[in-house]
């Protein structure tokens, strides 16, 4: 996909993560003057964990509330703090997990609302969601990797 096509997607708010690579989307967003962040959702198994991944990616303050209203408020505040706008790439959102399927749609709806907010406030907000299937089932006798990614002592 050409850089011009990616830039057009950015102005429309939604970037098709199946049609463009993460690297190309981030490069196009940066070139367009947008602050670009990757939200790594690979280990997130519920809405709270996805929201923590957003907080970690954007470096929100500790007082960030853990609900969708707080996500909307935080994204709108971050968007208005940017000169041109904001781009989020949600990496490996496991929307195939039964626990995340409905929440993934709700998070996408919040992002759509922020796109509209940005348009009304002369800012560009765009996002891409790289959907992943369900998490693999845990292996018997093997503890899962903690969300922080660190091994337990």
FENQUI-V773227 format. One record per residue. RES is the residue in one letter. PSI is psi in radians with two decimals (* if undefined). D_LAST is the distance of its C-alpha to the last C-alpha in whole Angstrom. Layout:
RES_PSI_D_LAST / RES_PSI_D_LAST
//
This chain:
X_2.43_46 / X_2.70_47 / X_-0.60_46 / X_-0.67_49 / X_-0.67_48 / X_-0.75_44 / X_-0.63_46 / X_-0.74_48 / X_-0.70_45 / X_-0.72_43 / X_-0.36_47 / X_-0.19_47 / X_-0.57_43 / X_2.21_42 / X_2.24_41 / X_1.87_40 / X_-0.26_37 / X_-0.35_39 / X_-0.27_41 / X_2.58_40 / X_2.75_37 / X_-0.81_34 / X_-0.77_35 / X_-0.70_38 / X_-0.76_38 / X_-0.69_36 / X_-0.76_38 / X_-0.70_41 / X_-0.78_40 / X_-0.75_39 / X_-0.55_43 / X_-0.01_44 / X_0.22_43 / X_2.50_40 / X_2.21_37 / X_2.32_34 / X_2.55_31 / X_2.17_29 / X_1.83_27 / X_1.83_24 / X_0.17_24 / X_-0.71_22 / X_-0.05_20 / X_2.19_22 / X_0.01_23 / X_3.03_25 / X_-0.74_27 / X_-0.73_25 / X_-0.64_22 / X_-0.75_25 / X_-0.66_26 / X_-0.62_23 / X_-0.65_23 / X_-0.80_27 / X_-0.77_26 / X_-0.73_23 / X_-0.73_26 / X_-0.17_29 / X_0.90_27 / X_2.78_28 / X_2.84_28 / X_-0.40_26 / X_0.14_29 / X_2.23_29 / X_2.70_30 / X_0.76_28 / X_3.08_31 / X_-0.53_34 / X_-0.71_36 / X_-0.63_34 / X_-0.82_33 / X_-0.87_37 / X_-0.77_37 / X_-0.74_34 / X_-0.69_36 / X_-0.74_39 / X_-0.78_38 / X_-0.69_36 / X_-0.78_39 / X_-0.34_42 / X_-0.24_40 / X_2.59_41 / X_-0.83_44 / X_-0.76_44 / X_-2.82_42 / X_2.45_38 / X_2.31_37 / X_2.31_33 / X_1.96_32 / X_1.86_30 / X_2.19_28 / X_0.95_27 / X_1.97_28 / X_1.19_28 / X_-0.14_31 / X_-0.20_31 / X_2.31_29 / X_-0.59_31 / X_-0.33_29 / X_-0.19_29 / X_-0.92_33 / X_-0.69_35 / X_-0.62_32 / X_-0.72_33 / X_-0.67_37 / X_-0.70_36 / X_-0.70_34 / X_-0.67_37 / X_-0.69_39 / X_-0.78_38 / X_-0.70_38 / X_-0.69_42 / X_-0.64_42 / X_-0.59_41 / X_-0.82_43 / X_-0.75_46 / X_-0.78_45 / X_-0.76_45 / X_-0.65_48 / X_-0.24_50 / X_0.41_48 / X_0.69_49 / X_2.71_46 / X_2.13_44 / X_2.24_41 / X_2.70_40 / X_2.78_37 / X_2.44_36 / X_2.02_34 / X_1.70_32 / X_2.47_32 / X_2.76_30 / X_-2.79_30 / X_2.67_28 / X_2.61_24 / X_2.61_24 / X_2.53_23 / X_2.57_20 / X_2.39_20 / X_2.29_20 / X_0.01_17 / X_2.11_15 / X_2.48_12 / X_2.73_14 / X_2.30_12 / X_2.69_11 / X_-0.59_15 / X_-0.26_13 / X_-0.18_12 / X_2.55_9 / X_2.43_6 / X_2.56_4 / X_*_0
//
